[in-house]
Amino acid sequence: MPFRHGLETKIRVYHGDTLKGTRGPFDIFLAASGHVRLIIANMRVEMHIIATTPQSGLKDDTNFNEFFAESGFPYIPRNRRSLEVLLQDNQADGVVVWYSEGPVLYSGGGKFFFHPSMAKNRLGAYRKQGTEDPFVRACGIEDGDSVLDCTLGLGADAIVAAYFTPQGTVVGLESSRAIALVVKWGMKLYDSPMLWLKQAVNRIQVINSEHYQYLSNLPNNSFDIVYFDPMFRQPLLKSQPISPLRSLANPAPLDLRAIDQACRVARKRVVIKERSEGTELERLGCSTIISGKNRKIAFGVIQAG
Ligand SMILES: C[S@@+](CC[C@H](N)C(=O)[O-])C[C@H]1O[C@@H](n2cnc3c(N)ncnc32)[C@H](O)[C@@H]1O
């Protein structure tokens, strides 16, 4: 359907729909929360997010000053108000509540915070039964490798990577500011009696950046492995742990220019996770395809050099 500047156009959109503008470039994205997002030339109009404390107030916590300074989210004193009232009074799309264990973002009726559950299950299966993780196989991670995860999200893949390269480095890029901040601070403050998990989580460096921009500024061969796991155009229904992230995430498909940059930056390989059906991995130039644990997903590999 053609969109014209200055003309009102009636459209019907469904959850997850992305409509390409013919005179764009712009996309309209309907999030699961029901919010409509306008994305202009890949630049999402940022959500208005405020920050506050729990009803019980802040305990002795020095991290929150650093978090608020870094986030730039306006601080709104709680004053016994409910989160709904705070959101309404400040016409905000979301509110971050600071807890000493890490920030929680409430938005569109959902709740988003860092938790390593998927990584914990995957690493637990490897530690208990030696179950091979297809992501690790596709990336060919060896200890000492440096891994650049270009689509960090909740960081499950980055945590698995960090576990398998304890002497290497893992850097995660995330273009959604809200996701990057919540995950960065959640990872930083993460504690667990399972030392192997805590150490893997705490070692990840989170950077709020769009990956093409970031890759373009890196020297040749500066990471061993460069990895992409973009949002699927149509979500897999069973992919529950990622659902709260969906309404905050950048839904754009991978750009071939980003893959070109990744091939320049990677010393060993570039790996892309995608749905196994369809032609996306071919479009992106992957020569080897490795099946995921769930047969609906696959990893495409491009050997560097
Ligand atoms: C499917 S999730 C990644 C899940 C992640 N692999 C995990 O294990 O939790 C994709 C994430 O990449 C982010 N993203 C999408 N396009 C991006 C881009 N161009 N630059 C940086 N991050 C991007 C999205 O906002 C989203 O959080």
The ligand as a Gaussian input file, in Angstrom:
#p B3LYP/6-31G(d) Opt

LIG

0 1
 C       17.111000     -12.081000      18.680000
 S       17.816000     -10.892000      19.732000
 C       19.364000     -11.600000      20.159000
 C       19.255000     -12.657000      21.208000
 C       20.606000     -13.063000      21.744000
 N       21.398000     -13.746000      20.739000
 C       20.481000     -13.912000      22.983000
 O       21.078000     -15.017000      23.021000
 O       19.820000     -13.496000      23.944000
 C       18.334000      -9.628000      18.651000
 C       18.841000      -8.377000      19.363000
 O       19.665000      -7.632000      18.466000
 C       19.352000      -6.276000      18.553000
 N       19.683000      -5.669000      17.247000
 C       18.973000      -5.788000      16.085000
 N       19.559000      -5.103000      15.096000
 C       20.683000      -4.545000      15.630000
 C       21.713000      -3.712000      15.100000
 N       21.676000      -3.290000      13.838000
 N       22.736000      -3.347000      15.921000
 C       22.775000      -3.776000      17.214000
 N       21.800000      -4.522000      17.784000
 C       20.775000      -4.920000      17.005000
 C       17.880000      -6.244000      18.874000
 O       17.506000      -5.006000      19.472000
 C       17.734000      -7.439000      19.797000
 O       17.923000      -7.074000      21.136000

